[in-house]
Amino acid sequence: MRGRNICFLFFIIIPTIILIPEVDAHPLFNSGEEWIGDYRVQIATLPEIPAVDEEIQVLFQVVDGDFQELDQFTMGIRVFYDGEQIDAIMPQMYQNGHMEMDYIFEMSGNHIFRVDLYNISQDGRVLTYTFNIGAQNTFGFIFISAVSMGGIMTAIIFIYVYFSRRKAKST
């Protein structure tokens, strides 16, 4: 029995692992990036799935075409919900290519963040990047937990049936 397990490990699992050329971390649920011209803006939220009426962090990173963070940039943010602007952060100068902002979503659903970069394009125009960020109420977390638990319980039942059948055949 032990020999079969070692054989299974050696001939099935190890070659399968070797065949996987690279592994990528999963992208965050509320993250994105957009290129306009020679500049890229990235956005992400902590926690990954924001809840309504809880403070979160919105993280921004601004890089150039060589993926180097900008030394300084002027950025303003407008937040839209259902097509109406509900919040704005006045343009400010930031250092070191990234910015963190605390934010509280008051309504569940999709929010659109329009990030405006000033004075970096060669023709002097404002570059506007658009990102969707979703916020959920507490029910959303309960739903996700219920679906996950259903999947785990299904896997446990299949494993139990498999091993009980295998045990019955061996006796």
N, C-alpha and C positions, 0 to 999 in steps of 0.2 A: 504494500500500500504506500509506504513512504517513498519507494522507488518510483512509483507512478506519479506521485506529486512532484518529485524533483524533475522527472522527465517532462511533465506538463509545464512546469515553470521554465525549464530550459528551452524546450522546443516551441512553445506557444507564446508565452508572455514576453520573454526577453526579445525574440525577433520582432514582435509587435511594437515594443518600445523603441527599438532601433529604427524601425521604419518611419517613425514620426520625425520629420526633419527639424521642426522647431516648435516651440511652445510659446504662445502669447498669453499674457494675462487677459482676462475678460475686460472689455471696456466698461467703464462705469455707466450706469443707467442714465444719469443726467450729465453727460459729458459730450463735448463736441469740439470740433476745430474747423476753421474756415480760412482759406487763403484768398486774399485780394491783392493782386500785384505781387510785390516782393515781401509781403508781411502775412504772418499767420497769427490768429488769435485762438487760444484754447480756453475752454471753460469747463468747470466741474463743480459738483456740490459735495459737501460733507455734512451730513451723511449722504450716502448715495441716493436714497429715496427720501426726499424731504417730507415732513409732516406739516399739516396746516397748524398755524399758531405756535410753532416751535422755531427757535432761532437756529439757523444753519449758517454755514460759511459757503460763499460762492468764491471760487478761485479762478483767477485769470492769469494767463501767460501770453506775452507778446514777443514773437521772435521774427528775425529777418529771414531772408532766403537761404542763409547759411546755418539756420537753426541757432543763431546766437541771440540771447535775450537783448532787447534794446536797453541802452543805458538810461534813457529817460524818454517818456512819452506822455502825451496829454490824452486822457480818455474820459468820456462821458457815457453814461448808461441810461437807457430808457426802458421801462418795463411795461409790457402791454398784456391785457387780459381781455378776451372776447373783442378784440379790435380796438379797445380803448386804452389810452395810456393811463396807468394807475400809479406810477412812481417814476422818479428820475433822480439820477445822481449827477450833479453839475460837473462839467469838465474840470479835471484836476491834473496836475503834473505828478507822475509816478516815477520811481527810480527802480532799477534792477530788473526790469522786464516782467515783473509779476505784481499782482495785487490781490489782496484778500478782502472780502467784504462780508459783514454780517447782514443777514436778511431774514425776514419773517414773512412767509406766505400767509395771506389772510383768507384765501379761497383755494379750494382744491381744483385741479385741472391743469391745463397747459398754459404756461406763461411764456411770453416771447420777450427775450432780452435783446435789445438792439445796442450793440457796443460801437460807439463812435470814436475813431482815432483821428486826432487833429494834428496838423503840421508835420506829417511824416511822408506824405506822398509828394512826388516831385512836382506835380502840377498844383499843389496846394489845396486840393479838394479834401473833403472829409471822407474817410473810409468807414463804411457802416457794415458791421458783421451782425448776422442774425442767428440767434440760438433759441431752441425750444427747451424749456425746463418744466417738468411736471411735478406737481405737489399732490400728495394724497392725504385724505383724512385717515383716521385710525382704522376705519373699516378696510381700507386697502391693505394694511399690514395683516389684519386678521385673515383676509382672503388669501394673500400670498402664503401665509403660514398654513392655512387649511389645505391648500393645493400641495404644498411641499410635504406635509404629513401624510396626505393620501398617497403620494408617490412612494414615500418611504415604507408605509404599511404594506402597499402592494408588493414591493420588493421583498419585504420580510416574509410575506405569505408564500410567494413563489419559491424562495429559498427553503422554507420549511417543507413545502410539498416535495420539492426536488430531493432533499435529504431523507425525508421519510420514505419515499418510494425507493430510493437507493438502498436504504437500510432494510426495507421489506424484501427486496430482491436478493440481498446477500444472505438472508436467513433461510 
